[in-house]
Amino acid sequence: MNATDAINRIVELLGLKFKKEVFQSTRLEDGQTEITNNLETEFSVGDTLYKVGESTLTPMEEGQYTTREGLKFQVDGESTIYKIEMETEMEEDEVEKEEVKIEDEKKDMMSKAVLTDGTKIETDGDGDFKVGDKLYVITKEDERVPAPAGEHTTESGITVVVDGEGVITGVKYPDKEGEGSLKEDMADMKYAMTEILSMITEMNGKFKTELNSLKQDFNEFKKQPDRAPVVKTMTNSKDQIFDFKLELIKQSSKIK
């Protein structure tokens, strides 16, 4: 319990109603030690610096103290702040670590994916792939080169179209409307599919009509009675009898 909490608790127990005290306080860089100037205003030169206990305020000893926010307090023998400065300089190794951290964070923010052939791709943008972003291919040597022109599909089903300079001109996510050139392509594809379905429907209608007509003709043909065989009758004409005999003689001579 710090000084503020202690006062609030006393007020609550005694049922007092007066202005609630608010103290400016913070913690040192160790994250544990709480300090205050016992005032509502911000830390200033000339303030007395105290260490906050559970229910006590102990004047700080002479020396230099750094808060977790980077404030440096110079305190004299009477616990009075005589100098305040902001820590802005960083050690060289800390600067390098921070730069590496920022670079890693940038990489994490990049749009990344793997193509169906196993090729790794990424952009400099964050979030989803977007029209206008530049797409890069990650080589086996971990180098980034502009993606080749054409259409690329990721393992997750994202389709990306890239121009000759590696710039994304079209994006299509699964179950979503395409963007850029893919939006136009999808519209054309939908129109073509509609036309094809219309033609198939029309052809099916014609086929069914012709099939029904053939079935009807066949059924009518089956209903017709059997036809009598055509019999060639001979007349008693002398010329016809003579011709018939002559034909028989010709045929018999051929057989011999």
Disulfide bonds with the S-S distance in Angstrom:
none
